[in-house]
Amino acid sequence: MDLVSESTNAVSNPSSRYKMETPTTNPTTAAVSSPSSGSNNSGSTTTPSRYENQKRRDWNTFCQYLRNHRPPLSLSLCSGAHVLEFLHYLDQFGKTKVHNHPCPFFGLPNPPAPCPCPLRQAWGSLDALIGRLRAAYEENGGRPETNPFGARAVRTYLRDVRDFQAKARGVSYEKKRKRPKPKVTHPTPT
């Protein structure tokens, strides 16, 4: 259900808005439950963490994407290819300038002038999103071995995005090697 139909449903049936388990506007009231829900909270309410709220929002967004897909997809039929389509769809909402190869600013971390290169989702945002969706899939009854967010194609895509954005923006994502810990020698007592 999208936000528009939820709000119109709440207006047409005022008692329905109190039966929703998760709020759409105020995350601080998420722990409040209705008396008819059968749960007995005796004074100890906990609000979900920021991570849990973000994971729930991301999961709802992905499920909405599947419902709006033509033809609509069920979660059981979702594959790594559909996850890649979702990531490409999200690129239109990105805020990170990624220079193309013919751009004169390709590889410059601080370009001196504006250019027509597109805005995309940053690699770090995509990586965190996939991590949250992977966890949400399993929390919502999916089996780890069929998790589309852990598919090889998705991992390859994320690695390619990271490498291309690093080259395009002049940022290195080299893995830092851990330095060996210096050995502490204690003087022997004499």
N, C-alpha and C positions, 0 to 999 in steps of 0.2 A: 504494500500500500504506500503510495507516495504522500508527501506532506500536504498537498492540496486536498486529496480525498479524506485524509485524517481530519483536517481542520473543518471541512464541510460536514463530515460525519459528526463531529463533536458539536457543531452548531445545530444540526437537525435533531440530534439526540443528546441532550446535555448530560445524561447519566453515563453515556458511553465513554466520555473523556476521563472519568474517574476509574475506569476499569482497565485502562492501558497499563501495562507493566513497565514500559520504558518510556520516558517522556521524550518529546522531540525538541523542546526548547530549553528546558532547565535541567541540566544534569544533576544538580544538587538535590532534587526531589526524587531521584531514581529509587531510593530505598523505601519510599512511602508506598505501602500496598493498601489495596482496598479491603474493607472488612469482609467482603464476600469471597475473597480469593482463597480463604482457608488457611493462610499463614498466620502464625501467632508471634508477632514481634513484640516482645515485652520490653520496650524501652531501648533495646540495643540495635540501632540502625547503623549500617555502614554504607558509605557512598562508594561507588566503584572508582577505581583509580583512573587517572588520566589515560593510561595505556588501555585499560578495559573499555573506557568510553570510546576511544579512537578505534579500537578493534571492532566494537559493535557498529559504529558508523561506517567503517570500511566494509564490513560484512553486509550491512544493509544496502550500501551503494552497489556492491557487486551483485547481490541478489536482484536488485532493481534493474541492473544492466541485463541480467539474464532474462528477466520478464519482458523487457523492452526489445530484446533481440528478435530479429525476424529470420526464421520462425522462433517463437519463444523456446527457451531451453530449460530443461530441468537440471538441477544440480548433479543428478546421477549421470547425465550425459555430457557434462562439462569436461573438457580436456585441456591440456596445456595450450592448444591452439586457440581456444576460447579465452584463456587467460591472456595470451599475447594480444588478441583483438582488444581486450579490455585495457591493457596497458597502452596500446596505440590510441585508443579512444581518449584516455586520460591526458595524452600529450597536448591536446588542444587547450588544456587548462594550466599548462606549465608556466613557470615564471623564470626559467633559467635560459639565458641566451646561449644557443649552441651554434657555432659557426660552421658553415658548409665548406667543402674543400675549395671552391673557387673564390671564397671570400678573402679579401686581403688581410683580414684580422684573424684568420685561422691560426690557432696556436698561440695567440697573444693573450695573456691573462687579463690585461687591462687595455681593451681597445681604445684608441684615441677619439673615435667618432662613432656615431650610430651606423648600423648596417641593417639590411633587410632580412637577415637570418632569422629563423623561427625561434619562438620560445617553446621550450619543452620541459617535461618533468625532469628534475635532477635525479641522477643515479641513486643517490643516498635515499631520496624520498621513495623511489620505486622499490629499492631493496627493503626498506623498513615496511612498506605497504605489503609486499609479498610475504614477509615474515609474519605480520599480523594476520593476513588472510589465511596463511597456512595453518596457524594455530586455531583460528576461528573455524576453519573447515572441520578439523578434528573435534573441536568442542561441540559442533553441531551434528555430530553423528557420523562424520566421514571417516573412512578407514585410512590410516597413514599410507598404505601401499597404493591407494587409488587417488591420493591427494594431487589434484591438477596443479597446485601452486608449487609443488616440489618436482615437477616434471623436468626432464633434462633440457627440453627446449626453452623453458622459462629460465633456468639457470644459465644457459648459454646466452640467451638474449640479454640478461642482466650484465653478464661479463662483457658482452660486446658494447652495450650502452656505456658501461663504465670506461672501457678503453677508448671509445670514440670521443666521449665527452672530455676525457683527460687530454687527448690530443687536440681537440677543437678549442679547448679553453686554456691550454698551456699549463694544466695542473697535473702533477704526477701522483699516481696512486700506487707507488712502489710499496711493496710490503717492507715494513721496517724489520730488520733482523734484530733479534734480541741479543743484547750483549751478554757474554758469559759473566756471571757474578764473580767478582774478585774473591779469591780465596783468602780468608782471614786466618792469618797464622798467629797463634798465641805463643808468647815466649815461654820456653820451658823453664820451670823453676830450678834453680841451682842450689 
